[in-house]
Amino acid sequence: MTKTQGGAPVAEAEIERKYDLAADRPIPPLVPVGPVTNQADPRVDVLDATYFDTPDFRLAQAGITLRRRLGGSDEGWHLKLPVSEDRREELRLPLSGKPDKVPGALAKLVRAHTLGAKLVQAAHLRTERTSYALLDAEGRELATLTDDVVTGEAGGDKAHLDRWRELEIELSPGADPAVLDSLDQAVVSAGAERSRWPSKLRRLTDEFVPSARGASGSVLADYLAEQLDALRRNDIGVRRDTEDAVHQMRVASRRLRSALRTFRHSFDADVANGLAAELRWLGGELGPARDTEVMAERLHDEVEALPAEVVLGPVEQLMTRHFAREAEEGKARAVRALDSKRYTELLRALEKLVGKPRKIKGGKKELRKAVARTDRKLREAVAAANELESGAEQDIALHEVRKKAKRARYAADALLPVSGKKLQNWQKNVKAVQTTLGTHHDVVVTRETLRLLGLRAYAENENAFTFGLLYGRSVVSAEAAHRRFAGEWQELSQGFRPKWLN
């Protein structure tokens, strides 16, 4: 049985491919195939799984599987999240509590999809499984072949019963992915067909699950839907405290907000303004956690790069203590926001907006005008910053340039699917400006933290020299970023750009 770490689900990567095989066909011979030279004796299990979803199958529509399974070596609660065509991430908890009630630790992870709807027993599968470990010449397990005979029952307006045979090849942890390709060729050559179903549950419940949303014909609606998907995907990562999830979720929220403001004439004004305000709130709640990540990483790297003789006192310990506290508070704030009714209502409103693409107005000409406006505002911001002398006022002005560049870049991103190389080149140059000014802003903001760390070191009778040194270096770094921005701005101004931007 899978153990948990502090009550949290344990995650495992799952890389597998599924195949359909007629009931009267023998198991395809997979020895020898590629590095596979031996096959272990078969293991037989009977797996009994109850699947949970909302009454309208919202998890299945998102490619997510949530089940309680009895039997086999990994019985327990399983939450499977899609990563790519062949890869999923499986989160596991041991069997506990009532069999008809999803553990809270898993229910919370899918809240961005369920939006408060109750998770109910949606399907039941009984699998008679025969599995074969596939080994290399040294006896190492490379993959597992499973031969499943499945009987399933799903609910709905009418009960749906089905029975089928399915093969799975799952790559073992650490094995070369090329093994899966070689085994795939052998299985298909032996008469099996790649399954068009991502999971047994999806196959069983297909008639109940709404069709996945395809291209709407509206480039703006599709862009918004893509960002909403990213928001939900990273919601799970933020709750699990996975690397870069806060950053990616914050980016998705900013992209959505930017689109609503940049292309405001394409939406109902009240809807767009209301959603933009709520996305601003969400970004603010995610901000402290992300800002702490960036600052901590930057300062630890800078200290590591210093000569040992100028790192005086417990510099790393002081920074670690400071940022650990800040990180804990920031992450707690982010999760509280995701658990709030306000956030759930925001997701509902975004879902409603992208679900009606015909109400999102604006042809290519109108969308281009909106992008051109972002270009004009960016140029105005640069002109204003250039009129200021170096110092705090100019730092603030350059931060405004950065924000205008980010909006211009995001606006171009939305139109790239229907635009040519000139817009792509312009977008790349705008991104370079934004990135450099992002570095400039990070350096400027970090100074105050360095000042506070220096004061704290002094108050604790520790040597504050290193923090003063880093403060001085930050001034030099900001000046270097400013010079780099000047060169990149010149390249942006003189580079290829669509005529309609002028």
C-alpha positions in Angstrom: 0.0 0.0 0.0 1.3 3.5 -0.9 2.3 5.5 2.2 1.6 9.2 2.5 4.0 12.0 3.5 2.4 14.0 6.3 -1.1 13.1 5.1 -0.4 14.5 1.6 -0.9 12.4 -1.6 2.2 10.7 -2.9 2.9 11.4 -6.6 4.1 9.0 -9.2 4.7 9.5 -12.9 2.8 7.1 -15.2 3.9 6.7 -18.8 1.8 4.1 -20.6 0.0 3.3 -23.9 -3.2 1.5 -24.3 -4.4 -0.9 -27.0 -7.5 -2.8 -28.1 -7.1 -6.5 -28.8 -9.8 -8.9 -29.9 -10.9 -11.4 -27.1 -9.7 -14.4 -29.1 -6.2 -13.1 -29.9 -3.1 -14.3 -28.0 -0.8 -11.9 -26.1 1.7 -10.3 -28.5 5.2 -11.8 -28.1 7.4 -9.1 -26.7 10.6 -11.2 -26.1 13.0 -10.3 -27.5 12.1 -6.7 -28.5 14.7 -4.0 -28.2 16.4 -4.3 -24.8 13.6 -6.6 -23.5 15.1 -10.2 -23.3 12.9 -11.9 -20.7 9.4 -11.9 -19.3 8.5 -12.7 -15.7 5.8 -15.2 -14.8 2.3 -13.7 -15.0 0.6 -12.2 -12.0 -3.2 -12.3 -11.8 -5.2 -9.7 -9.9 -8.9 -8.7 -9.7 -9.3 -5.0 -9.4 -12.5 -3.4 -8.2 -12.7 0.4 -8.8 -15.3 3.0 -8.1 -14.9 6.3 -10.0 -16.0 9.6 -8.7 -17.0 12.7 -10.7 -19.6 15.5 -10.7 -23.0 14.6 -12.0 -22.1 16.3 -15.3 -18.7 14.6 -15.5 -16.6 17.7 -15.3 -13.5 15.7 -14.3 -13.8 13.3 -17.2 -14.1 16.2 -19.6 -10.8 17.6 -18.2 -9.1 14.2 -18.6 -8.9 13.7 -14.8 -9.6 10.4 -13.2 -10.5 10.0 -9.5 -11.1 6.5 -8.1 -11.1 4.2 -5.1 -9.7 0.9 -6.0 -9.5 -2.5 -4.2 -7.1 -5.2 -5.2 -3.6 -5.2 -6.7 -0.4 -3.9 -5.3 -1.5 -0.3 -5.2 -5.1 -0.3 -3.9 -6.2 3.0 -2.5 -7.5 6.3 -3.6 -6.0 7.5 -7.0 -6.1 10.9 -8.7 -4.7 10.8 -12.2 -3.8 14.1 -13.9 -3.0 14.4 -17.6 0.4 15.7 -18.5 0.8 14.6 -22.2 -0.5 12.0 -24.6 1.3 9.1 -22.9 2.1 10.6 -19.6 -0.1 11.1 -16.5 0.7 12.0 -12.9 -0.9 9.7 -10.3 -1.5 10.9 -6.8 -2.3 8.2 -4.2 -3.7 8.0 -0.7 -4.3 4.8 1.3 -7.8 3.5 1.8 -9.5 5.3 4.7 -12.7 6.9 5.7 -16.1 6.1 4.1 -15.9 4.3 0.7 -18.5 6.7 -0.8 -16.7 9.9 0.3 -13.7 11.3 -1.5 -10.8 12.3 0.9 -10.7 16.0 1.4 -7.0 16.2 0.3 -8.0 14.9 -3.2 -11.3 16.8 -3.4 -9.5 20.1 -2.8 -7.1 19.5 -5.6 -9.9 19.3 -8.2 -11.9 22.2 -6.8 -11.0 24.4 -9.8 -12.9 21.9 -12.0 -15.8 20.9 -9.8 -16.5 24.5 -8.7 -18.3 23.3 -5.6 -20.3 20.5 -7.3 -20.6 17.3 -5.3 -18.4 14.4 -6.2 -20.6 11.3 -6.6 -20.0 7.7 -7.6 -20.1 7.9 -11.4 -18.9 4.5 -12.6 -17.8 1.1 -11.5 -15.1 -1.1 -13.2 -14.1 -4.6 -12.5 -10.8 -5.7 -14.1 -9.4 -9.2 -14.4 -5.8 -8.3 -14.9 -2.9 -10.5 -16.0 0.4 -8.7 -15.8 3.9 -9.5 -17.1 7.1 -7.7 -16.0 9.3 -7.2 -19.1 13.0 -7.5 -18.1 16.4 -6.7 -19.7 19.4 -9.1 -19.8 20.4 -8.1 -16.2 17.0 -8.8 -14.8 16.0 -5.1 -14.5 12.3 -4.3 -15.0 11.8 -2.1 -18.1 8.1 -2.1 -18.4 4.9 -4.0 -17.5 2.5 -5.5 -20.0 -1.1 -5.9 -18.6 -3.9 -7.9 -20.3 -7.2 -6.6 -18.9 -10.6 -7.9 -19.3 -12.9 -5.1 -18.1 -16.5 -5.0 -17.1 -17.9 -1.6 -16.5 -21.1 0.1 -15.4 -21.7 3.9 -15.6 -24.7 6.0 -14.4 -26.6 8.6 -16.2 -30.2 8.9 -17.4 -29.8 5.3 -18.5 -27.4 2.8 -17.1 -24.6 1.8 -19.4 -22.9 -1.6 -19.3 -19.9 -2.7 -21.3 -17.2 -5.4 -21.4 -14.0 -5.3 -23.4 -10.4 -6.3 -23.5 -7.5 -3.9 -23.3 -3.7 -4.1 -23.2 -1.5 -1.6 -21.5 2.3 -1.2 -21.6 3.5 1.0 -18.7 7.1 2.1 -18.6 9.0 1.4 -15.4 10.5 4.3 -13.4 13.8 5.3 -14.8 13.5 3.3 -18.0 14.4 4.8 -21.4 11.2 6.1 -23.1 12.6 4.5 -26.3 11.7 1.1 -24.8 8.0 2.1 -25.1 8.4 2.9 -28.8 10.0 -0.4 -29.6 7.3 -2.3 -27.6 4.6 -0.2 -29.3 5.8 -1.4 -32.7 5.8 -5.0 -31.7 2.3 -4.9 -30.2 0.8 -3.1 -33.2 2.5 -5.5 -35.6 0.9 -8.4 -33.7 -2.6 -7.1 -34.4 -3.4 -4.8 -31.6 -4.7 -1.3 -32.2 -3.8 1.9 -30.3 -6.8 2.8 -28.2 -8.5 6.1 -28.9 -9.5 6.3 -25.3 -7.2 8.0 -22.7 -8.6 5.8 -19.9 -11.0 3.0 -19.2 -13.4 5.4 -17.5 -13.4 7.7 -20.5 -14.3 4.7 -22.8 -17.1 3.7 -20.5 -18.6 7.1 -19.9 -18.2 8.6 -23.4 -21.9 9.0 -24.1 -22.3 11.0 -20.8 -19.3 13.3 -21.1 -19.7 16.6 -23.1 -17.5 16.8 -26.1 -14.2 18.5 -25.5 -14.1 22.1 -26.6 -12.4 22.5 -30.0 -11.4 25.6 -31.9 -14.2 28.1 -31.8 -13.3 30.1 -34.9 -12.6 33.1 -32.6 -8.9 33.6 -32.0 -9.6 35.6 -28.9 -12.1 33.1 -27.4 -9.6 30.3 -28.0 -6.8 32.3 -26.3 -9.0 33.0 -23.3 -9.9 29.3 -23.1 -6.2 28.3 -23.2 -5.4 30.6 -20.3 -8.3 29.4 -18.3 -7.1 25.8 -18.8 -3.6 27.0 -17.6 -5.2 28.6 -14.6 -6.9 25.4 -13.6 -3.9 23.2 -14.3 -1.6 25.3 -12.1 -4.3 25.6 -9.4 -3.5 22.0 -8.6 0.2 22.7 -8.6 -0.1 25.7 -6.2 -2.1 23.6 -3.8 0.6 20.9 -3.9 3.4 23.4 -3.7 5.0 22.2 -6.9 7.9 24.1 -8.5 6.9 27.1 -10.7 3.2 26.6 -10.2 2.6 29.9 -8.5 4.5 31.7 -11.3 2.6 29.9 -14.1 -0.8 30.5 -12.4 0.0 34.2 -11.9 1.0 34.4 -15.6 -2.3 32.9 -16.7 -4.2 35.3 -14.6 -2.3 38.2 -15.9 -2.8 37.1 -19.5 -6.5 36.8 -19.0 -6.7 40.2 -17.3 -4.5 41.8 -20.1 -6.7 40.3 -22.8 -9.9 41.6 -21.1 -8.4 45.1 -20.9 -6.6 45.2 -24.3 -9.5 43.8 -26.3 -12.1 45.5 -24.1 -14.3 46.5 -27.1 -14.8 42.8 -27.9 -16.6 42.1 -24.6 -19.6 43.4 -22.7 -18.0 46.3 -20.7 -19.5 45.3 -17.4 -18.4 41.7 -17.7 -14.9 42.6 -18.8 -14.3 45.2 -16.1 -15.7 42.9 -13.4 -13.5 40.0 -14.5 -10.4 42.2 -14.9 -10.9 43.5 -11.3 -11.2 40.0 -9.9 -8.2 38.8 -11.8 -6.2 41.7 -10.4 -7.2 40.5 -6.9 -6.1 37.0 -7.7 -2.8 38.1 -9.0 -2.3 40.2 -5.8 -3.0 37.1 -3.7 -0.5 35.0 -5.6 2.1 37.8 -5.8 3.8 37.5 -2.4 4.6 33.8 -2.8 6.0 34.4 -6.3 8.0 37.5 -5.4 9.6 35.6 -2.4 10.6 32.7 -4.7 12.3 35.1 -7.2 14.1 37.2 -4.6 15.3 34.2 -2.5 16.7 32.5 -5.6 18.4 35.6 -6.8 20.1 36.4 -3.5 21.2 32.9 -2.8 22.8 32.7 -6.3 24.5 36.1 -5.8 25.9 35.0 -2.4 27.1 31.7 -3.9 29.0 33.6 -6.6 30.8 35.8 -4.2 34.4 35.0 -3.1 34.4 33.2 0.2 36.5 35.9 1.9 33.7 38.5 1.5 30.9 36.3 2.8 31.1 37.4 6.5 28.9 36.1 9.2 25.9 33.7 8.9 24.6 35.2 5.7 22.9 32.1 4.3 21.3 31.3 7.6 19.9 34.8 8.0 18.5 34.8 4.4 17.1 31.3 4.8 15.3 32.2 8.0 13.9 35.4 6.5 12.7 33.9 3.2 11.3 30.7 4.8 8.9 32.8 6.9 8.0 35.0 3.9 7.4 31.9 1.7 5.2 30.2 4.3 3.1 33.3 4.7 2.9 33.8 0.9 1.9 30.2 0.1 -0.7 30.2 2.9 -2.2 33.4 1.5 -2.3 31.9 -2.1 -4.1 28.7 -0.9 -6.6 30.7 1.1 -7.4 32.6 -2.0 -7.9 29.4 -4.0 -10.2 28.1 -1.3 -12.4 31.2 -1.3 -15.9 31.5 -2.7 -14.6 34.6 -4.5 -12.2 32.6 -6.5 -14.8 29.9 -7.3 -17.1 32.6 -8.6 -14.3 34.0 -10.7 -13.8 30.6 -12.4 -17.5 30.2 -13.0 -17.6 33.6 -14.7 -14.6 32.9 -16.9 -16.0 29.5 -17.8 -19.3 31.2 -18.8 -17.4 33.7 -20.9 -15.3 31.3 -22.9 -18.3 28.9 -23.2 -20.0 31.5 -25.5 -17.4 32.5 -28.1 -20.0 34.0 -30.4 -20.6 36.7 -27.8 -16.9 37.7 -28.0 -16.8 40.2 -30.8 -14.1 41.6 -33.0 -12.6 40.6 -36.4 -8.9 40.6 -37.3 -9.0 44.4 -38.1 -10.4 45.3 -34.7 -8.0 43.0 -32.9 -5.1 44.5 -34.8 -6.2 48.0 -33.7 -6.1 46.9 -30.1 -2.5 45.5 -30.5 -1.5 48.8 -32.1 -2.8 50.7 -29.1 -0.5 48.7 -26.8 2.4 49.5 -29.1 1.5 53.2 -28.9 1.2 53.2 -25.1 4.5 51.4 -24.8 6.3 54.1 -26.9 4.7 56.8 -24.8 5.9 55.2 -21.6 9.4 54.9 -22.9 9.4 58.6 -23.9 8.2 59.5 -20.4 10.9 57.4 -18.8 13.7 58.9 -21.0 12.8 62.4 -19.8 13.7 61.6 -16.2 17.0 61.6 -14.5 18.3 58.4 -12.9 16.9 57.7 -9.5 13.7 56.5 -7.8 11.4 58.3 -10.2 13.1 56.8 -13.2 12.9 53.3 -11.6 9.2 53.7 -11.2 8.9 54.9 -14.8 10.9 52.0 -16.1 8.6 49.7 -14.2 5.6 51.3 -16.0 7.4 50.6 -19.3 7.8 47.0 -18.3 4.1 46.7 -17.6 3.2 48.3 -21.0 5.7 45.9 -22.7 4.1 42.9 -21.0 0.6 44.0 -22.2 1.9 44.5 -25.7 3.5 41.1 -25.7 0.4 39.3 -24.4 -1.7 41.1 -27.0 0.6 39.9 -29.7 0.5 36.3 -28.3 -3.3 36.2 -28.7 -3.0 37.1 -32.4 0.1 34.9 -33.3 -2.1 32.0 -34.6 -3.5 34.2 -37.3 -0.5 36.5 -37.9 2.7 36.4 -39.9 6.4 36.4 -39.0 6.7 40.1 -38.7 4.4 40.2 -35.6 6.2 37.2 -34.2 9.5 39.1 -34.6 8.0 42.2 -33.0 6.7 40.1 -30.1 10.1 38.5 -29.6 11.7 42.0 -29.3 9.0 43.2 -27.0 9.5 40.1 -24.8 13.3 40.9 -24.6 12.5 44.4 -23.4 10.0 43.1 -20.8 12.5 40.5 -19.5 15.3 43.0 -19.1 13.1 45.5 -17.3 11.8 42.6 -15.2 15.4 42.0 -14.1 15.8 45.7 -13.4 12.7 45.8 -11.3 13.7 42.7 -9.3 17.0 44.2 -8.5 15.5 47.5 -7.4 12.9 45.8 -5.2 15.6 43.5 -3.7 17.5 46.5 -2.3 15.0 47.1 0.5 15.2 43.5 1.5 19.0 43.7 1.6 18.8 46.8 3.8 16.4 45.0 6.2 18.7 41.9 6.3 21.7 44.2 7.0 19.8 45.9 9.9 18.8 42.5 11.3 22.3 41.2 11.1 23.5 44.3 13.0 20.8 44.0 15.6 21.9 40.4 16.2 25.5 41.4 16.6 26.4 39.8 13.3 28.6 41.2 10.5 26.4 43.1 8.0 29.2 43.7 5.5 28.0 41.2 2.9 24.5 42.7 2.7 26.0 46.1 2.2 28.2 44.7 -0.6 25.2 43.1 -2.3 23.3 46.3 -2.0 26.1 48.1 -3.8 26.2 45.4 -6.5 22.5 45.8 -7.0 23.0 49.4 -8.0 25.5 48.3 -10.6 23.2 45.6 -11.8 20.3 48.0 -12.2 22.4 50.3 -14.3 23.6 47.4 -16.5 20.0 46.3 -17.0 19.0 49.9 -18.0 21.8 50.1 -20.6 20.8 46.7 -22.0 17.2 47.9 -22.2 18.3 50.9 -24.2 20.0 48.7 -26.8 17.0 46.3 -27.0 14.6 49.2 -27.3 16.6 50.5 -30.3 16.4 47.0 -31.9 12.6 46.9 -31.3 12.1 50.4 -32.8 14.2 49.6 -35.9 13.2 45.9 -36.3 10.7 44.3 -38.6 7.1 45.0 -37.6 3.7 44.7 -39.3 2.7 47.8 -41.2 -0.6 47.9 -39.4 1.2 48.6 -36.1 2.3 52.0 -37.4 
